[in-house]
Amino acid sequence: MKQKLDQKQVQKLVLAPALQQAIRLLQLTNLELQEVINQELEENPMLELEEDNSQEASASTPSGEEIKPEEEIGPTETSPDEFDEIIFAAGFQDYFDEDIPYSGQGDRERVPFENVVSRRPSLWDHLNWQASLTFFEPSELEVAEFIIGNLNDDGYLTINPEEIAARLQLPLEKVEAVREKIKMFDPPGCASLTLSEALLAQMDSLNLQDEVARKIISDYLPYLQRADHQELARLLNLSLPELKLHLDLIKNLDPAPGHKYSEDRDIYVVPDIFVVKEDGEWKVYLNEEGLPRLRLNQYYSQLVQAGFREDQETTRFIKDKMKRALWFIRSLDQRNRTIYRVARYIVDRQKNFLEQGLDHIKPMTLMEVARELGLHESTIGRVVANKYMMTPLGLFPLKFFFHKSLSGTYGEEVSSLRIKERIKKLIENEDRNNPL
């Protein structure tokens, strides 16, 4: 019997690429995000820059002509209800429920800073950092470091797990358990052995439950690689439009998950977050300097709401671009909200550090933050990667705040960074003629 997609299934499939887009935006630096926004502005006529006097702007066409009311346009093929359907399909209804503080808001003195050039962490550095915060058993950390050390530039494991188990003299089950966790790190899919495994791991990390897409990746990847969509649709008993929904999800997955981090290049660092103390309270502001603020093109959005009559191809083009614009705006907002929530948690957790210095920093792990905020660990990893926080104590990468806990003299939890700093000071202050 021919498979049919119900409305909920279609909605989930349509939303999946938007979710993947939000994940990609989350891991970008502000400078990288600026490039992506400008590119989207060029490619999508449904987007435009939000002007300060937008509320006074009249609804006019790109050429300056006013929009005609529906009765002057004549019968329409697109009803006003379809605009609501576009909004719903993009998951945009009732979305904005609270404001996020940005660096331009409020009358306050900005924290001074200097832009600096920093080298992007390598794939192996980034994964090892996550491993150090995930694996507390020495043998598990040993396996993780061995696996990460044997990844190629694209993030694939170049040695089979059986050989790793033999070399480390550990059960294969332990090696595979560690490898499964690494596959969920940021970027997801690393430590996979095959393309299919990497793509499925990315679906797992995004909690995408599309069984048809999984079947294509598992059983029919050669058909996908040679773009034999007709035969693939026949084998899956789907129409080509139904198949396209699943293929759109798959094409947004990354066949080389580690490639981006393997690029050896310098990055220009600007703070993503400002932290200042105002009226006795620590405030968190997102840095929006240089980032264009977007809105839906006023002419086209009102045209869709008013109803319009065009040929089917033009109608489909406008609706598709409108959905894409809504997804993009929502993804940007979701990125900002997630970064703000993580930054807010860090500041609340590390108030003593901000007020009294390094001796008062508290231990904090990806798992802890993920649990408290109800997010996946890999999401926290993406937020933290290449993001910087400007504080009264200076500019810090967000990774700086994440360390394991060690037991202190009286059983209290102490940050491993604090211990390392004390050891460093002891070494620096020791008598060179009579070392410790």
Wavefront OBJ file of the C-alpha trace (Angstrom):
o trace
v 0.000 0.000 0.000
v 1.333 3.433 -0.937
v 2.657 5.396 2.013
v 0.909 8.678 2.738
v 2.086 11.539 4.909
v -0.383 13.085 7.336
v -0.311 16.786 8.195
v 1.753 16.341 11.356
v 4.373 14.272 9.531
v 4.622 16.880 6.776
v 4.989 19.653 9.343
v 7.807 17.796 11.110
v 9.609 17.182 7.821
v 9.223 20.819 6.797
v 10.520 22.027 10.164
v 13.543 19.713 10.159
v 15.689 21.856 7.799
v 14.836 24.922 9.905
v 16.046 23.108 13.022
v 19.251 22.145 11.237
v 19.714 25.753 10.158
v 19.318 26.937 13.753
v 21.979 24.457 14.865
v 24.406 25.710 12.206
v 23.839 29.348 13.154
v 24.416 28.527 16.810
v 28.044 27.555 16.269
v 28.975 30.639 14.211
v 30.976 33.554 15.581
v 29.495 37.040 15.247
v 31.691 37.794 12.227
v 30.714 34.544 10.513
v 27.062 35.224 11.308
v 27.321 38.667 9.735
v 28.449 37.076 6.462
v 25.596 34.553 6.537
v 22.998 37.269 7.202
v 24.263 39.417 4.334
v 24.212 36.408 2.008
v 20.639 35.574 3.011
v 19.609 39.184 2.389
v 20.993 38.965 -1.140
v 19.321 35.639 -1.922
v 15.879 36.104 -0.369
v 13.723 39.059 -1.499
v 11.331 38.369 1.397
v 13.932 39.711 3.840
v 14.852 43.324 4.395
v 16.761 45.384 6.938
v 14.792 46.608 9.918
v 14.943 50.395 9.972
v 14.659 52.461 13.142
v 11.623 54.241 11.732
v 9.997 51.051 10.508
v 6.753 51.801 12.284
v 6.393 54.958 10.188
v 7.215 53.286 6.900
v 4.310 52.973 4.521
v 3.479 49.691 2.872
v 4.812 50.246 -0.609
v 6.108 48.163 -3.450
v 9.837 47.895 -4.193
v 9.313 50.614 -6.817
v 7.493 52.894 -4.381
v 3.911 52.107 -5.435
v 1.307 51.511 -2.754
v -0.271 48.091 -2.355
v -3.740 47.852 -3.822
v -6.506 46.548 -1.588
v -7.816 43.075 -2.279
v -10.957 44.253 -4.042
v -8.874 46.157 -6.607
v -6.677 43.144 -7.301
v -9.611 40.912 -8.064
v -10.256 37.255 -7.209
v -7.330 35.578 -5.490
v -5.821 32.139 -5.595
v -4.177 32.631 -2.195
v -6.488 33.341 0.716
v -5.420 35.280 3.827
v -5.677 31.993 5.731
v -2.747 30.680 3.712
v -0.517 33.301 5.308
v -1.370 31.785 8.690
v -0.519 28.370 7.248
v 2.899 29.683 6.190
v 3.452 31.070 9.675
v 2.368 27.758 11.226
v 4.510 25.663 8.860
v 7.514 27.742 9.833
v 6.789 27.134 13.522
v 6.519 30.870 14.059
v 3.228 31.234 15.919
v 3.387 32.730 19.432
v 7.166 32.516 19.322
v 8.523 35.767 20.684
v 7.601 35.773 24.346
v 10.354 37.832 25.954
v 13.002 40.380 25.072
v 16.707 39.623 25.069
v 19.066 42.351 26.374
v 21.421 43.572 23.642
v 24.547 45.667 23.999
v 22.835 48.699 22.475
v 20.020 48.779 25.033
v 19.919 51.095 28.028
v 22.006 54.087 29.076
v 25.218 52.535 30.269
v 28.900 52.757 29.603
v 30.178 50.003 27.351
v 33.034 47.886 28.656
v 36.156 48.820 26.650
v 37.820 46.055 24.671
v 40.333 45.468 21.912
v 39.711 43.109 19.041
v 42.280 40.355 18.985
v 43.326 37.661 16.562
v 43.062 34.109 17.854
v 43.675 30.755 16.264
v 40.568 28.614 15.859
v 40.778 25.474 18.032
v 41.485 22.365 15.999
v 38.948 19.562 15.697
v 41.046 17.435 18.030
v 41.373 20.220 20.637
v 37.629 20.831 20.544
v 36.739 17.152 20.948
v 39.372 16.517 23.631
v 38.033 19.463 25.610
v 34.539 17.946 25.535
v 35.949 14.531 26.438
v 37.732 15.975 29.480
v 34.369 17.234 30.745
v 32.459 14.045 29.908
v 34.591 11.067 30.904
v 35.608 10.860 34.549
v 36.830 7.263 34.580
v 40.536 7.197 33.537
v 40.109 4.212 31.209
v 37.194 5.904 29.404
v 39.181 9.110 28.971
v 42.091 7.048 27.635
v 39.802 5.456 25.045
v 38.335 8.843 24.107
v 41.752 10.409 23.590
v 42.873 7.414 21.515
v 39.764 7.635 19.316
v 40.052 11.401 18.868
v 43.735 11.073 18.045
v 42.862 8.718 15.196
v 40.285 10.902 13.432
v 40.996 12.300 9.985
v 40.343 15.911 8.952
v 36.699 15.103 8.142
v 36.131 13.586 11.585
v 36.043 9.903 10.574
v 37.734 7.214 12.657
v 40.644 5.721 10.709
v 41.108 2.638 12.881
v 38.504 0.001 13.713
v 37.203 -0.310 17.303
v 38.454 -3.907 17.591
v 42.029 -2.733 17.096
v 41.572 0.019 19.669
v 40.271 -2.517 22.197
v 43.230 -4.802 21.503
v 45.818 -2.030 21.802
v 44.393 -0.657 25.037
v 43.535 -4.129 26.365
v 39.979 -3.089 27.130
v 36.603 -4.672 26.303
v 35.216 -3.785 22.892
v 31.946 -2.808 24.584
v 33.726 -0.043 26.513
v 35.379 1.279 23.349
v 32.058 1.360 21.514
v 30.273 3.024 24.444
v 32.855 5.821 24.455
v 32.686 6.148 20.666
v 28.897 6.489 20.792
v 29.232 9.404 23.216
v 31.859 11.114 21.055
v 29.502 10.849 18.070
v 27.121 13.116 20.016
v 29.793 15.746 20.732
v 29.967 18.963 18.733
v 30.286 18.566 15.777
v 27.996 15.501 15.836
v 28.928 12.514 13.705
v 32.667 12.550 14.433
v 34.242 9.167 15.279
v 31.941 7.463 12.763
v 33.303 4.720 10.525
v 31.044 5.279 7.506
v 29.064 8.051 5.841
v 25.791 6.386 6.812
v 26.830 6.216 10.450
v 27.856 9.891 10.474
v 24.562 11.043 8.954
v 22.475 8.895 11.307
v 24.426 10.235 14.294
v 23.577 13.772 13.216
v 19.905 12.841 12.998
v 20.120 11.389 16.514
v 21.758 14.552 17.856
v 18.906 16.620 16.399
v 16.298 14.088 17.559
v 14.974 13.756 14.005
v 12.588 10.795 13.854
v 12.134 10.570 10.075
v 12.172 6.806 9.511
v 12.107 7.144 5.710
v 15.194 9.369 5.763
v 16.900 6.864 8.052
v 16.040 4.032 5.669
v 17.429 5.989 2.711
v 20.680 6.628 4.587
v 20.959 3.040 5.832
v 19.865 1.074 2.758
v 19.681 3.299 -0.317
v 22.607 5.714 -0.063
v 24.038 4.728 -3.508
v 20.772 5.830 -5.177
v 21.030 9.149 -3.362
v 24.679 9.630 -4.312
v 23.915 9.199 -8.013
v 20.707 11.273 -7.725
v 18.486 8.444 -8.990
v 15.352 9.901 -7.444
v 12.890 8.135 -9.734
v 14.135 4.687 -8.745
v 14.431 5.693 -5.097
v 10.815 6.890 -5.062
v 9.724 3.617 -6.677
v 11.604 1.511 -4.117
v 10.111 3.474 -1.223
v 6.647 3.596 -2.799
v 6.567 7.395 -2.569
v 5.691 10.165 -4.980
v 8.530 12.490 -6.002
v 7.110 15.421 -3.962
v 6.896 13.162 -0.888
v 10.438 11.915 -1.469
v 11.706 15.495 -1.756
v 10.622 16.254 1.819
v 12.887 13.487 3.112
v 15.753 14.405 0.777
v 15.586 18.040 1.911
v 16.256 16.832 5.440
v 19.176 14.620 4.389
v 20.878 17.246 2.234
v 21.135 19.508 5.281
v 23.282 16.924 7.093
v 27.071 17.218 6.862
v 28.956 14.359 5.146
v 32.246 15.698 6.560
v 31.347 16.745 10.124
v 34.884 17.585 11.216
v 35.929 19.589 8.173
v 35.061 23.039 9.495
v 37.164 22.613 12.624
v 40.038 21.153 10.608
v 40.527 24.419 8.711
v 43.725 25.959 10.055
v 43.039 29.687 10.120
v 43.037 32.662 12.428
v 39.790 34.211 13.593
v 39.135 37.847 14.452
v 37.744 37.869 17.965
v 35.008 40.206 19.128
v 32.954 39.638 22.284
v 29.662 37.855 21.771
v 28.557 38.755 25.296
v 29.104 41.728 27.591
v 28.881 41.291 31.370
v 28.642 44.396 33.565
v 27.539 45.174 37.087
v 24.689 47.686 37.211
v 22.954 48.802 40.410
v 24.545 45.924 42.294
v 23.330 43.279 39.823
v 25.298 41.404 37.169
v 23.767 42.053 33.754
v 24.280 40.037 30.574
v 24.037 41.704 27.154
v 24.436 40.139 23.734
v 26.673 42.033 21.322
v 24.688 42.944 18.221
v 27.194 45.435 16.827
v 27.676 44.860 13.106
v 24.785 42.390 12.853
v 21.985 43.539 10.530
v 18.515 43.316 12.076
v 16.027 41.660 9.766
v 12.302 41.669 9.177
v 9.946 40.353 6.527
v 9.732 42.513 3.435
v 6.740 44.719 4.189
v 5.425 44.777 0.634
v 5.473 41.030 0.044
v 4.210 40.068 3.491
v 1.218 42.401 3.198
v 0.625 41.187 -0.332
v 0.393 37.613 0.925
v -1.906 38.625 3.770
v -4.132 40.649 1.447
v -4.397 37.838 -1.064
v -2.925 37.904 -4.536
v -3.480 36.336 -7.929
v -0.478 35.084 -9.845
v 0.482 32.010 -11.787
v 1.150 28.860 -9.777
v 4.942 29.054 -10.119
v 5.100 32.644 -8.842
v 2.755 31.846 -5.979
v 4.868 28.866 -4.945
v 8.071 30.942 -5.204
v 6.718 33.676 -2.931
v 5.378 31.202 -0.357
v 8.608 29.191 -0.300
v 10.737 32.304 0.104
v 8.404 33.570 2.822
v 8.779 30.326 4.782
v 12.546 30.436 4.358
v 12.626 34.050 5.596
v 10.536 33.154 8.645
v 12.763 30.164 9.391
v 15.859 32.309 9.150
v 14.516 35.040 11.441
v 13.352 32.433 13.931
v 16.708 30.626 13.778
v 18.535 33.877 14.516
v 16.255 34.539 17.458
v 16.662 30.984 18.745
v 20.452 31.322 18.478
v 20.415 34.521 20.518
v 18.085 33.098 23.153
v 20.216 29.987 23.592
v 23.479 31.941 23.854
v 21.855 34.319 26.335
v 20.538 31.489 28.522
v 23.954 29.810 28.664
v 25.736 33.113 29.353
v 23.211 34.002 32.051
v 23.779 30.636 33.742
v 27.569 31.073 33.612
v 27.363 34.527 35.187
v 24.993 33.360 37.933
v 27.253 30.384 38.653
v 30.488 32.399 38.594
v 29.525 35.563 40.502
v 32.272 34.961 43.051
v 34.850 34.711 40.271
v 33.655 37.963 38.706
v 33.842 39.765 42.049
v 36.865 38.130 43.716
v 39.002 36.569 40.992
v 40.318 33.188 39.889
v 40.624 31.681 43.367
v 36.828 31.735 43.546
v 35.928 30.115 40.234
v 33.557 27.164 40.576
v 33.672 23.844 38.720
v 31.198 23.592 35.864
v 30.643 20.987 33.140
v 28.706 20.786 29.894
v 26.469 18.121 31.436
v 25.575 20.348 34.386
v 24.603 23.311 32.204
v 22.708 21.082 29.770
v 20.757 19.503 32.630
v 19.899 22.822 34.268
v 18.777 24.451 31.005
v 17.055 21.401 29.528
v 19.339 21.299 26.489
v 21.553 18.646 24.896
v 25.244 18.630 25.810
v 26.192 19.052 22.147
v 24.069 22.225 22.052
v 26.051 23.664 24.961
v 29.231 22.632 23.133
v 28.128 24.588 20.055
v 27.287 27.669 22.120
v 30.639 27.613 23.869
v 32.763 26.978 20.756
v 34.529 30.156 19.574
v 32.343 32.460 21.691
v 33.853 35.171 23.912
v 32.608 37.031 26.984
v 33.825 40.518 27.927
v 33.842 41.017 31.707
v 35.355 43.643 34.030
v 38.200 41.136 34.513
v 38.915 40.914 30.792
v 37.949 38.972 27.686
v 37.406 35.221 28.191
v 36.481 32.392 25.819
v 33.371 30.666 27.167
v 35.389 27.448 27.341
v 37.414 29.066 30.130
v 34.532 28.596 32.568
v 34.153 24.825 32.070
v 36.265 22.549 34.278
v 35.929 19.337 36.249
v 35.529 19.404 39.995
v 38.096 17.983 42.398
v 37.630 17.319 46.119
v 39.123 19.930 48.421
v 40.630 19.440 51.858
v 37.232 19.375 53.538
v 35.389 17.504 50.801
v 34.180 20.634 49.020
v 34.168 20.797 45.225
v 37.076 22.767 43.754
v 37.573 23.694 40.096
v 40.461 21.885 38.426
v 41.440 25.256 36.909
v 41.830 26.687 40.405
v 44.111 23.791 41.359
v 46.198 24.235 38.198
v 46.539 27.957 38.877
v 47.737 27.313 42.429
v 50.307 24.811 41.178
v 51.447 27.334 38.572
v 51.914 30.017 41.247
v 53.852 27.614 43.470
v 56.209 26.830 40.601
v 56.612 30.503 39.688
v 57.371 31.482 43.301
v 59.657 28.582 44.201
v 63.308 29.130 45.019
v 65.207 28.351 41.821
v 68.185 27.191 43.867
v 66.045 24.990 46.073
v 63.049 23.833 44.003
v 60.138 22.016 45.595
l 1 2 3 4 5 6 7 8 9 10 11 12 13 14 15 16 17 18 19 20 21 22 23 24 25 26 27 28 29 30 31 32 33 34 35 36 37 38 39 40 41 42 43 44 45 46 47 48 49 50 51 52 53 54 55 56 57 58 59 60 61 62 63 64 65 66 67 68 69 70 71 72 73 74 75 76 77 78 79 80 81 82 83 84 85 86 87 88 89 90 91 92 93 94 95 96 97 98 99 100 101 102 103 104 105 106 107 108 109 110 111 112 113 114 115 116 117 118 119 120 121 122 123 124 125 126 127 128 129 130 131 132 133 134 135 136 137 138 139 140 141 142 143 144 145 146 147 148 149 150 151 152 153 154 155 156 157 158 159 160 161 162 163 164 165 166 167 168 169 170 171 172 173 174 175 176 177 178 179 180 181 182 183 184 185 186 187 188 189 190 191 192 193 194 195 196 197 198 199 200 201 202 203 204 205 206 207 208 209 210 211 212 213 214 215 216 217 218 219 220 221 222 223 224 225 226 227 228 229 230 231 232 233 234 235 236 237 238 239 240 241 242 243 244 245 246 247 248 249 250 251 252 253 254 255 256 257 258 259 260 261 262 263 264 265 266 267 268 269 270 271 272 273 274 275 276 277 278 279 280 281 282 283 284 285 286 287 288 289 290 291 292 293 294 295 296 297 298 299 300 301 302 303 304 305 306 307 308 309 310 311 312 313 314 315 316 317 318 319 320 321 322 323 324 325 326 327 328 329 330 331 332 333 334 335 336 337 338 339 340 341 342 343 344 345 346 347 348 349 350 351 352 353 354 355 356 357 358 359 360 361 362 363 364 365 366 367 368 369 370 371 372 373 374 375 376 377 378 379 380 381 382 383 384 385 386 387 388 389 390 391 392 393 394 395 396 397 398 399 400 401 402 403 404 405 406 407 408 409 410 411 412 413 414 415 416 417 418 419 420 421 422 423 424 425 426 427 428 429 430 431 432 433 434 435 436
